[in-house]
Amino acid sequence: MKSALVADIQRTSVHDGPGIRTTVFFKGCPLSCKWCHNPECISTEPEMMFYPEKCIHCGKCAQGCYSGARVLCGKKMTTGEVLDQIMLDFDYYKEEGGVTFSGGEPMLQADFLKEIIPMCKEKGVHTAIETSLIIYDEEILKNLDIIMADLKIWDSDIHKEYTGVPNEKIKENFIKTDKLGVPIIARTPYIPEVSQDFAKISEFLKGLKNVVRYEILPYHPLGVAKQRALGREEVIFTVPSKKQMEEVNKYAYIR
């Protein structure tokens, strides 16, 4: 069986695709978005996260942290072990729910996905992925039930400034993925300090026949505490107001 470095498995999730889902978060991402809400999933190596507010100063760190102040993020798991976790909530998935492979960038775990996706389908589990589409793998993408992909910023130079990579390849991969016939939910996180050009993003996505929905999601600072726990520089942006969201959501759509 193939194995991958898993950051976390979240059960009964309602924010990572349709219905009730089990979300598998993988370690490793080619992007390093400054607003990332899962910064613990950027590195491809296990990392120790330290939350000083939880520390009770027991002096027993070597024996394991009992207060949850020290958390090791990253555990090697086989496809069989992950499938066992997915199946725990099978009765709750119904018609819409299922498993979502997320991260980080799950496409970095190509061999793992190529093995576990057919295993899920054999069990009758709906499969989805959350991806930046910086990586294109037809074998993986065409076998999914739904693809959730980000187009974060229209201008490539600005995209590189805030994510660490340009976006020409991402746009190309959107076009290639659209030809596979799999429903795509496109997403853009709204960061008020960043010039994103939602009009151009929306126009581009409307030209792709299998993008069934375009969502604009408000920035939230959930990743800041994790940045602190990882010993990284804290980067905080502004949470958009209700009025700001109303203004940009005119570019969102559902087909």
N, C-alpha and C positions, 0 to 999 in steps of 0.2 A: 504493500500500500504506500502511496505517496504521503509525504508529510509537509507541513507548512508551519511557519511561526505565527501563532494566533495571539492577538492582543487581548481579545475578549469575545465572549459569546453572550449576546443579550437576548433573552427570551421575552415573548409576548410584547414585542415592539410594535408600535402603531405609527412610527414616523419614518420608516425605511421602505416604503412601498405600500401597495394595497393590502387591506386586511390585517390580520394579526400575523406577525412574522417573527422568525428567529434570525437575528442579524449576526453574521460572523465577521468580526473585524480583524483584518490581517495587518501584520507589521510590514512597513516598507512603502515608500512613495517617492516617485521621481520629482514631484512638486514639493515646495516648501512654502505654502501659502501663509502669509503673515497673519491672517485671521483664523487659521486652521483651528477647528474645535476638537480635533483629535491629534494634537501634536505628538502624542506618545506613539502614534502609528507612522510617523515619518521615517524613523530609523529602521534599518533592516536587522538590527541587533536587539537582544533583550535589554531593558533599561530599568533601573531602580527609581521609583518615584517616591519622594519624601514630602509628607504633609506635616509640618512642624506643629500645627494646631492640634493634631491628634496624638502627639507624642506624650506619653505619661512618664518618661524618664525612668523606665524600669531597669535599664542597663542590660537587657537580655536580647539585644539586637541579633546576636549571633545565633540564638536559638529560634528566632522567628518573631515577627512583630505581632503582638496580640491586640494592639490598639488600632491597627490599620494605618499607622503613620508611614510605614515603609511597605511599598507595594511593587512587586516585580512584574513588569509588563512584558509579556512575550513568553509563550509556551509552545514547544513543539508538539503538534498533534497530527495524527494520521487521519486519512479520509474516513476511516471506520469510526474513530473516536468522535470526529465532528458530526458525522451522520447520526450517531447515537444521540447526541445533544439535539440535533434538528428534530428527530422523531419524537422527542419527549412531549412536544406540543402539537403533534400531528392532528389530534382531534379538534384543535381550536382553529386550524387553518381554514377549514371550509373550502369554498370555491376560490376566493381571492387570495387568501394568505399563503404563506410558504416561507422559503428561506431567501435572505438577501446577503450576498457576498459584498463586503464593504471593506473599509480601511481608513487610512492608507489607500493604496492602489492594489486591489485584488488581482488585476491582470499581471502583476509581477509574479503571482503564484500560478503560472499557466499550467504546469504539469498537474498540480493539485486540482485545479478547477476542471481540467479535462477528465479527471478520474471521478470527481465527486458529483458533477452535474448529471451524468448518466445514472449514477447511483440514486440520486434524488428522484429523477424521473421514473425510475423503476418502482419507487415507493409511492409514486403519485404526488410528489411534492412540487409545487409551483416554484420556479427558480427566477431570481432577479439579481441584478448587479448594480452597485453604485460605483461609477468610474469617472475618471477625468478624460478618458479616451485618448490619453497620451500614447497608449499602446493599443494596437489593433491586432486581434487574433480571430480570424473568421471562424475557426473551429469552435471556439468558446462562445462567441457572441451569437452565432446563428442557432445555437442549441438552448439559449435562454428563453424564458417566457416574456420577460420585459427587461429593458435596459434603461437605467437612470443615469444620465450623463450630464456633466457640468460644462458650460461654456461661460467662464467666469468674467472675462473682459474681452472686448472686441479688438482693441489695438494691441498688436503683438508686443511692442516695446513696453507698454504699460503692464501687460500680462507678465512679461519677464521680470519687471521691477518688483512686482508683488508676489509672484509665485516661483520665481527662479528659473522659469523656462519660457521660451516664446510659444505662440499658439498656432502657428501654421499647420503643424502636424495634427493638432487637435481638430482643427476645422476640416482637414482632409479626411480624418478618420470619421468624423460625423457623416460626411458624404458617402464614404465607403460603407459605414454601418447602416445607413439608411437603405441601401440596396439589398440588405439581407431579409427585409420583410418583417423584422421583429419590432413590436411597438417600442417607441422611445419616449421617455419623459425627460425633457431637457430642463436644466435648472441653472439659475444664476443667483449667487448670494449677493445681496445689496449692501455694499459698503459705502456709506455716504462720502467718505473722504477720497474715494477712488473714482476716476473717470471711466465709466464702463460702457456707455453708449448702448442702452437697452433697445433703442429703435433699430440699430443695425443688427444686433443679435437677433431680435424678433423677426426682422425681414429675412435674414439668412435661414432661420429655422423654419419659417413658413414655406420655404422653397423645398423642404425635405418632406416627402409624403408620409413617412412613418413616424414623424414626431407628432404624437397624439396630444401632447400637453407641454406647455412651456410655463414653468413656475419661477417666480422671483421671490426669493426667501430672505427675510431680514437677518442681518448679522446679529449674532448673539455672542456674549463674552465667555461662554462656557469653557473655552480652551485656555483662558488666562490662568486659572488656578493650576491647570496641568502644566503650562509653561513654567510656572513657579516651582512646581513639584519636580520638574525635570532639571531645574537649575538653569533654565534658559532666560533670555531677556524677555520681559513681558511686553507684548505689543497689544495695545487696546485701541479699538476703533469706537465710533459712535453708533449706538443702536438707533436705527431709523425710526422716526415718529410715524404715527398712524397716517398723518397727512402725506408724508414722504412716500409711504408705501402705496397709498392710493394713487399718487402721481405716476409711479413707475409701473404699477400693476395694469395700467392701460395697455402695456406691451405684452402682458401675459395672455395666454389663450388656451382654450381646449377645443380640439376638433371633434 
